[in-house]
Amino acid sequence: MSAHVQPTPDLLRPLSFAAMRIEDLDEVLAIEKSVYSHPWTHGNFVDSIQSGYQCWVLRDAAQVLLGYFFMMPALDEAHLLNISVHADMQGRGIGKMLLDKVCILAHQQQMQSVLLEVRPSNTRAIAIYQLYGFVEIGRRRDYYPAAGDKREEAIVMRLPL
């Protein structure tokens, strides 16, 4: 399916989760590049899938990719490495659906919490995470690449399960 196909705005149509496959990566990369200033590379995605991380896609009834996430187990904590929603579908509850799936999977794996990092400049994501119940537990200096060969810190957030 072409990455330029627009998702249907009618969320009453059935949505479905599926484990991500290498064949999904063209669509995933198209979303990644459209929503991030410093997107993951194709290699980052392949490595995550091949490492056995929880890598999931969410599609609408027409099989258009709406969003995805990558979660890595670390002892008793699930580390949410990447979560993204198609730019045209943001603000419609897709992010919450993805977070719900993250928490279900983490709970099934007997994880005690979900951990993530987010850019301080990503205020929309921070607001979503806070509404979901994540709390800031720390900062990581110079964590993210930023414009002009600079670095941006990360806010570390945690959700107890």
C-alpha positions in Angstrom: 0.0 0.0 0.0 1.3 3.5 -0.8 2.4 5.6 2.1 0.6 8.7 0.6 -2.8 7.1 1.0 -4.8 9.3 3.5 -6.3 7.6 6.5 -10.1 7.6 6.7 -11.2 10.2 9.3 -14.1 7.9 10.4 -12.8 6.2 13.5 -16.1 4.3 13.8 -14.6 1.9 11.2 -12.8 -1.1 12.7 -9.2 -0.6 13.6 -6.8 -3.4 14.1 -3.4 -4.0 15.7 -0.8 -6.3 14.1 2.8 -7.2 14.9 5.0 -5.0 12.7 6.8 -6.7 9.8 9.7 -5.6 7.7 7.2 -5.2 4.8 5.5 -2.4 6.9 8.7 -0.3 7.0 8.1 1.9 3.9 4.8 3.1 5.4 6.3 3.4 8.9 9.3 5.5 7.6 6.9 7.8 5.7 5.1 8.6 8.9 8.3 8.8 10.9 9.8 11.3 8.5 6.6 13.4 8.5 6.3 13.7 12.2 9.9 14.0 13.5 12.7 16.4 12.8 15.2 13.7 13.5 13.5 10.4 12.5 14.7 6.9 13.2 16.5 5.3 10.3 15.5 2.2 8.4 18.2 0.4 10.3 16.9 1.5 13.7 13.5 -0.1 12.8 15.0 -3.3 11.4 17.2 -3.7 14.5 14.2 -3.3 16.8 12.1 -5.8 14.9 14.9 -8.3 14.7 15.7 -7.8 18.4 12.3 -9.2 19.2 11.0 -6.0 20.8 7.2 -5.4 20.8 6.7 -3.6 17.5 3.1 -3.0 16.5 1.1 -1.1 13.9 -2.4 0.1 14.0 -4.4 0.2 10.8 -7.9 1.3 9.8 -10.4 -0.9 7.9 -8.8 0.1 4.6 -5.4 -1.1 5.9 -4.0 2.4 6.1 -1.3 2.8 8.7 -2.5 5.1 11.5 0.3 4.7 14.0 2.9 2.4 15.5 5.1 1.8 18.5 8.3 0.0 19.7 8.6 -1.2 23.2 11.6 -2.9 24.7 11.4 -5.0 27.9 14.1 -4.1 30.5 13.9 -6.3 33.6 10.5 -5.4 35.1 10.0 -2.2 33.1 8.7 -1.7 29.6 10.7 1.0 27.7 8.6 2.8 25.1 11.3 3.5 22.4 9.1 5.1 19.8 5.4 5.9 19.4 4.0 7.8 16.4 0.7 8.7 14.9 0.0 9.6 11.3 0.1 13.5 11.1 -3.4 13.6 9.6 -4.8 11.5 12.5 -3.3 13.3 15.4 -5.7 14.6 18.0 -8.3 11.8 17.4 -7.4 9.4 20.2 -5.0 7.2 18.2 -2.2 8.0 20.6 -4.3 6.8 23.5 -5.1 3.6 21.6 -1.4 3.0 21.1 -0.7 3.7 24.7 -3.5 1.3 25.8 -1.9 -1.4 23.7 1.5 -0.7 25.2 0.1 -1.0 28.7 -1.8 -4.2 27.9 1.4 -5.8 26.5 3.5 -4.6 29.4 1.0 -6.0 31.9 0.9 -9.3 30.1 4.7 -9.5 30.4 4.4 -8.7 34.1 6.2 -5.4 33.8 5.8 -3.0 36.8 5.9 0.2 34.8 6.3 1.9 31.4 9.2 4.3 30.9 9.7 6.7 28.1 11.8 9.8 27.0 10.2 12.8 25.3 11.7 16.1 24.1 10.7 19.1 26.2 9.8 20.8 22.9 7.2 18.1 22.2 4.6 19.8 24.4 1.7 18.0 22.7 3.1 14.5 23.5 4.0 15.6 27.1 0.3 16.7 27.6 -0.9 13.3 26.3 1.4 11.4 28.5 0.5 13.4 31.6 -3.2 12.9 30.9 -2.5 9.2 30.6 -0.8 9.2 34.0 2.9 9.4 33.2 4.9 11.5 35.6 8.4 13.1 35.1 11.1 11.2 37.0 14.2 12.8 35.6 16.0 14.4 32.7 18.8 13.2 30.4 21.1 15.9 29.2 22.0 16.1 25.5 19.9 13.1 24.7 18.3 14.0 21.4 19.9 15.5 18.3 18.6 19.0 17.5 18.9 21.6 14.8 22.4 23.0 14.1 24.4 20.1 15.5 23.0 20.9 19.0 21.4 18.5 21.4 18.2 18.6 23.4 17.6 17.0 26.8 15.0 14.4 27.3 12.3 14.3 30.0 12.1 10.8 31.4 8.5 9.8 32.3 7.2 6.8 34.0 3.8 5.1 34.4 3.3 2.6 37.2 1.2 -0.4 36.1 
